Amino acid sequence: MAERTGLRQPAVARFEAGGTMPTIPMLERLAEALEMRLSVQWYEANA
């Protein structure tokens, strides 16, 4: 994963362990590395 995203392995490990909150651009990089597409949806809080 680190090689495919261009990240260092410790950074990927922190994401995997839940130690950091990835940004939207980082999620896009991770999705691309997994050959997936990122989809973000917003919902009303009371829905």
N, C-alpha and C positions, 0 to 999 in steps of 0.2 A: 504494500500500500504506500509506504513512504516513497519508494522509487517512482511509482505511477503518479503521485501527487506532487512530487518535487519537494516534499517535506523531509525533515530529519525523522528518524525512527522514534526518538523520545517524544516528539510532538504528536505523532500518530498514537503512541501509547497513552498519552494524556487524554486524548479524545476518547479512545476506547475505554479507558478506566473512568471516564466521567469527571476527570480532574479539571477540565477547561470547557468553556462554552464556545463552540465554533461560531464564527460570523457567517453571514449569508454567502459572501464570496468564498469562504473556506468550504462551506457545505457544497457549493457549486463545483469546486475542485475535487472534493471527495466523490460526489456523484459522477462526475466525468470519469474519474479513475475506475469507478465500478461499472462504467458503461450504462449509467442510469441518468434520469432527468430529475432535477429538483423541482418540486411543486410546493409553493407556499400558499396557504389559504387563511383568510381571516374570517372569524365568526363573531357574532354578537355575544357578549358575555352572558346575557340572560336567555339565550336561545336554547 
